[in-house]
Amino acid sequence: MKFHKWFVACLMLITTTSAVLPSAFAATETTTPSYTLSLSNPSPSKGEKVEVLIKGHELKDLYAYELNVDFDPSLLTLKTATTQIPGFSVPFVVKDNHIQLAHTRVGKVDGDSGDQILYTLTFEAIGQGKAEMSISKVKSVDSHLASTNQQPDAKAEFRIDSSLPFDDLDDFSWAEEAIAFLAGKGVVNGTGNRVFSPELPVSRADYVVLLMRALNLKGAAGAHFADVEQGKYYEEAINTARDLGIVEGDESNRFHPQASVTREDMMVLTERALAKVTKITSQQDAAALQPFNDVSDISDYALNSVSTLIKLGLVHGYGDGIHPKDSTNRAQAAMLIYNMLKTPDLLPKK
């Protein structure tokens, strides 16, 4: 049913429930009502509720009304629309960026006059950025069934900020909690002001730094790799990891710190690091690997580590695969470290 038919139904309700209503239109009012929007919170965070009051001012015998409100559906979603004015409300309608509301008093009574809150809208902030809301049209009807259309200049501007430390996680919602937690602990950093770059690959050096930092692993410096430059931010972490047996070099004593860490190598490094702080048994488990269709792609040296992390519930794969040879992105690395830190009884109590 189209919305204007609903509004007509409201007017029919007036006539059928009133004992007697004059058929003549009321005289034109000399005072033009105005309308405003006011917000309970002009600076909400993503995920918070935003209450918007639609107010009428200098009203005169407002018996029924239809309100049309424009908003940004990419930033807000309407949860409820209520009014304290007695009578009957049509269920709100949302289409694209448009909200339609309608309410009427019932029976032979006068309409509202003066200043009145006509509707209270409750939104949830689902995006972030600058938002604007406006009343595009108001249709009012008085108790004599005289109707008036207005296009009020009623707007409200506000900005929705993210409760997350980074603004570029919309396409990585599955990792938001992990990234926010690790950022709060100082384990991960952004790549710029409120930028995390979750899609970027993680280097082998950076993943070792994350592991050592997350588990607070300490030790002596092991033998120096030929391609780990002295003074680099990752030098100490890599040398200590080598002393602990977490990392190994190739036959040329090179670690390839700037190469992207593959998913299977991420799991090998994680399992070795975990073995230094907790009692885990690293072994191949056919049952743990059975759900994945690319087990044959896993290198022999990585099978035990991959099996162990899957069995512990730290790795789940995606699309029925482990994707062992794919590069690890920053979101995936954060998720694995988060799962490791948040798994009950996996790590020793501090």
C-alpha positions as CSV (number, residue, x, y, z in Angstrom):
1,M,0.0,0.0,0.0
2,K,1.4,3.4,-1.0
3,F,2.1,5.8,1.8
4,H,-0.2,8.5,0.7
5,K,-3.1,6.0,0.8
6,W,-2.2,5.3,4.4
7,F,-2.4,9.0,5.1
8,V,-5.8,9.2,3.5
9,A,-6.8,6.3,5.7
10,C,-5.8,8.3,8.7
11,L,-8.1,11.1,7.6
12,M,-10.9,8.6,7.0
13,L,-10.3,7.5,10.6
14,I,-10.9,11.0,11.7
15,T,-14.3,11.2,10.0
16,T,-15.5,7.8,11.0
17,T,-14.6,8.2,14.7
18,S,-15.8,11.8,15.1
19,A,-19.4,12.5,16.1
20,V,-19.7,15.6,13.9
21,L,-17.0,17.4,11.8
22,P,-17.7,20.6,9.9
23,S,-17.2,20.1,6.2
24,A,-15.9,23.5,5.4
25,F,-12.1,24.2,5.4
26,A,-10.8,26.4,8.2
27,A,-9.6,29.9,7.4
28,T,-5.9,30.3,6.4
29,E,-3.8,30.8,9.5
30,T,-1.8,34.0,9.7
31,T,1.1,32.3,11.6
32,T,3.1,29.7,9.7
33,P,4.4,26.8,11.8
34,S,8.1,26.0,11.7
35,Y,9.9,22.7,12.3
36,T,13.3,21.7,13.7
37,L,15.5,18.7,14.2
38,S,17.5,18.3,17.4
39,L,20.0,15.5,18.2
40,S,20.7,13.9,21.5
41,N,24.4,13.4,20.5
42,P,25.9,15.6,17.8
43,S,29.1,13.5,17.8
44,P,28.2,9.8,18.1
45,S,30.6,6.9,17.5
46,K,29.9,4.1,15.1
47,G,27.6,1.6,16.8
48,E,26.0,4.1,19.1
49,K,22.4,5.1,19.1
50,V,21.4,8.6,18.0
51,E,18.0,10.1,19.1
52,V,16.5,12.8,16.9
53,L,13.6,14.9,18.0
54,I,11.3,16.4,15.4
55,K,9.7,19.5,16.9
56,G,6.9,21.7,15.7
57,H,6.8,25.4,16.7
58,E,3.9,27.8,16.7
59,L,1.5,25.1,15.7
60,K,-2.2,25.9,15.5
61,D,-4.8,23.1,15.7
62,L,-2.5,20.4,14.3
63,Y,-4.8,17.3,14.1
64,A,-2.9,15.1,11.7
65,Y,0.4,15.3,10.0
66,E,2.7,13.6,7.5
67,L,6.5,14.2,7.9
68,N,9.1,13.4,5.2
69,V,12.7,13.2,6.4
70,D,15.8,12.7,4.3
71,F,18.9,11.0,5.8
72,D,22.1,9.1,4.8
73,P,21.4,5.4,4.9
74,S,25.1,4.6,4.6
75,L,25.7,6.2,8.0
76,L,22.5,5.6,9.8
77,T,19.8,3.0,10.1
78,L,16.4,3.9,11.6
79,K,15.4,1.6,14.6
80,T,12.3,3.2,16.0
81,A,9.9,6.1,15.4
82,T,7.5,7.1,18.2
83,T,5.3,9.9,19.3
84,Q,3.8,10.8,22.7
85,I,0.8,12.6,21.0
86,P,-2.4,10.6,21.5
87,G,-4.0,9.1,18.5
88,F,-3.0,6.6,15.7
89,S,0.4,6.4,14.0
90,V,1.1,4.8,10.6
91,P,4.1,2.4,10.7
92,F,7.1,4.3,9.4
93,V,8.3,3.7,5.8
94,V,12.0,3.9,4.8
95,K,12.8,3.9,1.1
96,D,16.4,4.6,0.0
97,N,17.3,7.9,1.8
98,H,13.7,8.9,2.6
99,I,11.6,8.3,5.8
100,Q,7.8,8.8,5.8
101,L,5.9,9.3,9.1
102,A,2.3,10.0,9.7
103,H,0.1,10.5,12.8
104,T,-3.4,11.6,13.5
105,R,-5.5,12.3,16.6
106,V,-8.8,10.4,16.8
107,G,-12.3,11.6,17.6
108,K,-13.8,15.0,18.0
109,V,-10.9,16.9,19.7
110,D,-8.8,19.9,18.8
111,G,-5.4,19.6,17.3
112,D,-2.2,20.6,19.0
113,S,-1.1,24.2,19.3
114,G,2.1,25.9,20.4
115,D,5.4,24.0,20.5
116,Q,5.3,20.2,20.4
117,I,7.6,17.2,19.9
118,L,6.0,15.4,17.0
119,Y,8.3,12.4,16.7
120,T,11.3,10.8,18.3
121,L,13.5,8.9,15.9
122,T,16.1,6.5,17.1
123,F,18.9,5.6,14.7
124,E,22.0,3.4,15.0
125,A,25.2,4.9,13.6
126,I,26.5,2.3,11.1
127,G,29.1,4.3,9.3
128,Q,31.4,7.2,9.9
129,G,31.8,10.6,8.5
130,K,29.7,13.8,8.2
131,A,26.0,13.2,8.2
132,E,23.1,15.5,7.4
133,M,19.4,15.1,8.0
134,S,16.5,17.3,6.8
135,I,12.8,17.6,6.8
136,S,11.8,17.8,3.1
137,K,8.1,18.2,3.4
138,V,5.3,18.4,6.0
139,K,1.6,17.9,5.3
140,S,-0.6,19.1,8.1
141,V,-4.4,18.8,8.6
142,D,-6.4,20.7,11.2
143,S,-9.5,19.5,13.0
144,H,-11.7,21.0,10.3
145,L,-9.8,18.8,7.6
146,A,-8.1,21.8,6.1
147,S,-4.7,20.7,4.8
148,T,-1.4,22.6,4.3
149,N,1.8,21.6,2.6
150,Q,5.2,23.0,3.7
151,Q,8.8,22.6,2.7
152,P,10.6,23.7,5.9
153,D,14.2,24.6,6.0
154,A,14.9,22.2,8.8
155,K,18.4,20.5,8.9
156,A,20.7,18.9,11.4
157,E,24.4,18.2,10.7
158,F,26.6,15.9,12.8
159,R,29.7,13.8,12.5
160,I,29.9,10.1,13.3
161,D,33.3,9.0,14.6
162,S,34.5,5.4,14.7
163,S,35.0,3.8,18.1
164,L,37.8,1.9,16.3
165,P,41.3,3.3,16.2
166,F,41.4,3.1,12.4
167,D,39.0,4.3,9.7
168,D,39.7,1.8,6.9
169,L,38.4,-1.4,8.3
170,D,34.9,-1.4,6.7
171,D,35.8,-4.3,4.4
172,F,37.5,-6.2,7.2
173,S,34.7,-6.2,9.8
174,W,35.7,-9.8,10.8
175,A,39.1,-8.4,12.0
176,E,37.9,-5.1,13.6
177,E,37.8,-6.4,17.2
178,A,41.2,-8.1,16.8
179,I,42.9,-5.0,15.4
180,A,41.3,-2.7,18.0
181,F,42.4,-5.0,20.8
182,L,46.0,-5.3,19.6
183,A,46.3,-1.6,18.9
184,G,45.1,-0.9,22.4
185,K,47.8,-3.2,23.8
186,G,50.5,-1.6,21.6
187,V,51.1,-4.8,19.6
188,V,50.1,-3.4,16.2
189,N,50.4,0.1,14.8
190,G,48.8,1.9,11.9
191,T,50.4,2.9,8.7
192,G,49.2,6.5,9.0
193,N,46.8,8.7,10.9
194,R,43.8,6.4,11.7
195,V,44.9,4.2,8.8
196,F,45.7,0.5,9.3
197,S,46.0,-0.8,5.7
198,P,44.5,-4.2,6.5
199,E,44.9,-5.5,3.0
200,L,48.7,-4.9,2.7
201,P,50.9,-8.0,2.9
202,V,53.0,-8.5,6.1
203,S,56.8,-8.9,5.7
204,R,58.6,-11.8,7.4
205,A,60.4,-9.3,9.6
206,D,57.2,-7.5,10.7
207,Y,55.5,-10.8,11.6
208,V,58.4,-11.8,13.8
209,V,58.3,-8.4,15.5
210,L,54.5,-8.8,16.2
211,L,55.0,-12.3,17.6
212,M,57.9,-11.3,19.9
213,R,56.0,-8.2,21.1
214,A,52.7,-10.1,21.6
215,L,54.3,-12.9,23.7
216,N,56.9,-10.7,25.3
217,L,59.6,-13.1,24.4
218,K,63.1,-12.3,25.5
219,G,66.5,-13.9,25.0
220,A,70.0,-13.4,23.8
221,A,70.9,-12.4,20.3
222,G,71.5,-15.3,18.0
223,A,73.9,-15.4,15.1
224,H,73.4,-12.5,12.7
225,F,71.6,-13.1,9.4
226,A,73.5,-11.9,6.4
227,D,70.5,-9.8,5.1
228,V,69.3,-8.4,8.4
229,E,70.8,-4.9,8.4
230,Q,72.2,-3.7,11.7
231,G,70.2,-0.9,13.3
232,K,66.9,-1.9,11.6
233,Y,63.8,-1.8,13.9
234,Y,63.4,-5.6,13.5
235,E,67.0,-6.6,14.0
236,E,66.7,-7.3,17.8
237,A,63.5,-9.3,17.4
238,I,64.8,-11.5,14.6
239,N,68.2,-12.1,16.3
240,T,66.4,-13.1,19.5
241,A,63.9,-15.3,17.7
242,R,66.9,-17.1,16.1
243,D,68.5,-17.7,19.5
244,L,65.1,-19.2,20.7
245,G,64.9,-21.4,17.6
246,I,61.8,-19.7,16.2
247,V,63.4,-18.5,13.0
248,E,65.9,-20.1,10.7
249,G,67.8,-18.9,7.7
250,D,68.4,-20.5,4.3
251,E,71.6,-22.2,3.1
252,S,73.1,-18.7,2.5
253,N,72.4,-17.5,6.0
254,R,69.7,-15.2,4.7
255,F,66.3,-14.6,6.4
256,H,64.7,-12.5,3.6
257,P,63.1,-10.0,6.1
258,Q,61.3,-7.9,3.5
259,A,59.6,-10.8,1.7
260,S,55.9,-11.3,2.4
261,V,55.3,-14.0,4.9
262,T,53.2,-16.9,3.5
263,R,50.3,-18.2,5.5
264,E,52.0,-21.5,6.2
265,D,55.2,-19.7,7.4
266,M,53.1,-17.5,9.6
267,M,51.7,-20.6,11.2
268,V,55.1,-22.2,11.6
269,L,56.5,-19.1,13.3
270,T,53.5,-18.8,15.6
271,E,53.6,-22.5,16.6
272,R,57.3,-22.3,17.4
273,A,56.8,-19.1,19.4
274,L,53.9,-20.6,21.3
275,A,56.1,-23.6,22.2
276,K,58.4,-21.3,24.1
277,V,55.7,-20.1,26.5
278,T,53.2,-23.0,26.7
279,K,53.1,-26.7,26.6
280,I,51.7,-27.6,23.3
281,T,52.2,-30.8,21.3
282,S,53.1,-30.2,17.7
283,Q,52.0,-33.0,15.5
284,Q,50.2,-33.7,12.3
285,D,46.5,-34.4,12.7
286,A,44.7,-35.8,9.7
287,A,41.3,-35.1,11.3
288,A,42.1,-31.4,11.8
289,L,43.2,-31.1,8.2
290,Q,40.3,-33.1,6.6
291,P,37.9,-30.1,6.1
292,F,40.3,-28.3,3.8
293,N,40.7,-29.0,0.1
294,D,44.3,-27.7,-0.4
295,V,46.2,-29.8,2.2
296,S,48.4,-31.1,-0.5
297,D,49.7,-27.6,-1.0
298,I,51.1,-27.4,2.5
299,S,54.9,-27.8,2.7
300,D,56.1,-30.8,4.6
301,Y,57.9,-28.7,7.1
302,A,54.7,-26.8,7.9
303,L,52.2,-29.7,8.3
304,N,52.7,-30.2,12.0
305,S,52.4,-26.5,12.8
306,V,49.4,-26.0,10.6
307,S,47.6,-29.0,12.1
308,T,48.4,-27.8,15.6
309,L,47.0,-24.3,15.2
310,I,43.9,-25.6,13.5
311,K,43.3,-28.1,16.4
312,L,43.8,-25.3,18.9
313,G,41.2,-23.2,17.1
314,L,43.6,-20.4,16.2
315,V,43.3,-20.9,12.4
316,H,40.1,-21.5,10.5
317,G,41.0,-21.0,6.9
318,Y,38.5,-19.6,4.4
319,G,36.7,-20.8,1.4
320,D,37.3,-24.5,2.4
321,G,41.1,-23.9,2.1
322,I,44.2,-23.0,4.1
323,H,45.8,-21.2,1.2
324,P,49.3,-22.0,2.6
325,K,51.3,-20.3,-0.2
326,D,49.3,-17.0,-0.2
327,S,50.8,-13.9,1.4
328,T,49.5,-13.0,4.8
329,N,47.8,-9.6,5.0
330,R,47.8,-7.3,8.0
331,A,44.3,-8.2,9.0
332,Q,45.0,-12.0,8.9
333,A,48.1,-11.6,11.0
334,A,46.3,-9.5,13.6
335,M,43.5,-12.1,13.8
336,L,45.9,-15.0,14.4
337,I,47.7,-13.2,17.1
338,Y,44.5,-12.0,18.7
339,N,43.1,-15.6,18.7
340,M,46.3,-16.7,20.3
341,L,46.2,-14.1,23.1
342,K,42.5,-14.6,23.8
343,T,42.3,-18.4,23.8
344,P,41.5,-19.5,27.4
345,D,44.3,-21.4,29.2
346,L,46.6,-21.4,26.1
347,L,49.1,-18.9,27.6
348,P,50.4,-19.0,31.2
349,K,48.7,-16.6,33.6
350,K,50.7,-13.5,34.4
